[in-house]
Amino acid sequence: MSKIVPLINLISTRCITVSAPREGKRNFRKFLTPNKRGSKFHKLRQMGPNRELPIDKRGVRDTGYELDGKFVSVPEMIPELIVPDLKDCTFKPYVSYKTEDVVQSEFTSQQLFDAVYSKKIVMDFKQGKLDENDLPIEPSEEEKLQPDEAVVRAKRTGSDIF
């Protein structure tokens, strides 16, 4: 019993020190500090031609580049907002939460065929405008398209039917 008590006292002792660890020198490069935070020394290291620390831009992109220490503005890099003229618009900007959900099934290839080609094919069949190979005698513009041309047209902007 007498050997255990000094061992417990040795393990469970508390110490208080008044000196700072590493004399206040810490590696602050691993801690991200935005521009508004940090000491004067931190801000001085962000400025000047030889910047040691990067400047936090908070997600804003530059509208130019630096050349020989001077900033060169590029007009194409400046964002341009194109807003339509809504003077005569009768729509209201608010959509109520009470509106019913619009549920639409997936647009299939059969529905696309019916929307574009089926009316012409049925009319050609009824009027007898098909040759011996069941091809139209007077094809429309859509029927004249080659497969690669149809793919290019379908991928163009604004080509959706509905």
Secondary structure, DSSP 8 states (H G I E B T S, - for coil): -TTHHHHHHHHT------S-GGGG---GGGS---TTSS-HHHHHHHSSSS-SS----TT---SEEEETTEEEE-GGGS--------TT----S---TTS---------HHHHHIIIIIHHHHHHHHHT-B-TTS-BSS--HHHH--HHHHHHHHHSTT----
